Amino acid sequence: MTPRVASYLESNPATPCLVLDLERVGENYDRLHAALPAARIFYAVKANPAAPILRLLVERGSCFDAASLPEIEACLEAGARAADISYGNTVKKPAAIARAHALGVPLFAFDSDEELEKLARHAPGAKVYCRVAVANEGADWPLSNKFGTPPAQARALMLKARALGLVAHGLSFHVGSQQTCASAYENAISTVAALFTDLKSAGLELKMLNLGGGFPVRYERDVPEAGVYGTRIMAAMVENFGNDLPDMLIEPGRAMVGDAGVVVSEAVLVCKRIPEDERPWVYLDIGRFGGLAETEGEAIRYRVSAEASGPLEPTVLAGPTCDGVDVMYEKTPCLLPRGLKSGDRVLIHDTGAYVTSYASQNFNGFAPLAEHYI
Ligand SMILES: *Cc1c(COP(=O)(O)O)cnc(C)c1O
């Protein structure tokens, strides 16, 4: 938690809420830029689409990776130029493609034949890039089961893109979100570099490599610094491309905003569930449906602290709704003070990314998560 957030918490905002330090977002932008100065940064808007964040990043000179037309419009409203937006979702409605094209968005992603046909039809002449499937090992929140196409197929699709009158601009990959191994980028770079070479010998020279997101946040476990990723990515780029480097893009989402935010919640009920279960259960006023969706499978392990005293003991953490899956940490409980009682504040740290945008609309009558950008 940053000192600015700590000071804001003294005003006792109503819980649950997210308090996010914009100054930290600016620092994260600068840190990512310094780690990989050769790459243009396209902030992945879906991580947190709040207008104050978008406006700050516009001012910093960031570009944007948008997943939908409303995200594109939010970027434009925040002052971004259409030319600095990439429509990075590989699943788009024709009308959304046409509208983005008309607004001047220059860059579109695809990873299938049908999507390519749609782009040719509704964004004629646009720059397109194919998302290549790469290993997601090392990622706490993998994406590879849903996105990306194998290299051989990407090759055929890029040649087809050119034949359809599109600008076959480049390739992308995503090594999975919260990727804790820098080697995932090295392996992915060598895979796509082979494809660059292959396509060049087929007469198609690609100009751009989009390295996606995945840069991690320090939750419970330590992760390598951004600089480590930058150094190793750059070394892999030079090793694979020599002096013939393509334009590089990165699309950090989590690493841009995750550690800038804290969810402030309140314990609503503290109890022992059944005689066989020694552990206290703490039910908060926020849960999986209030925005903590990434606790599914206990995949993302947020640091949790409570304003209470006593020795730390394993504690099950659950949400307030009448839904059985609304339990955050049970298989591996959190360590919380024994003296924790209902009414005490519980802080869930580093929740600036993928929380507010996941909060449900009034499930069980609970309002979407309140947000304070300071
Ligand atoms: C979600 C997403 C990102 C952001 O990933 P992070 O792991 O949050 O950095 C980047 N690019 C694309 C295409 C995405 O879908």
The ligand as an ORCA input file, in Angstrom:
! r2SCAN-3c Opt
* xyz 0 1
  C      -5.469     -9.299    -21.104
  C      -4.559     -8.945    -22.198
  C      -3.390     -8.226    -21.936
  C      -2.953     -7.843    -20.551
  O      -2.388     -8.897    -19.892
  P      -1.719     -8.695    -18.444
  O      -1.332    -10.059    -18.075
  O      -2.715     -8.075    -17.561
  O      -0.528     -7.813    -18.641
  C      -2.603     -7.887    -23.008
  N      -2.929     -8.230    -24.267
  C      -4.051     -8.904    -24.560
  C      -4.373     -9.215    -25.988
  C      -4.890     -9.289    -23.540
  O      -6.000     -9.975    -23.840
*
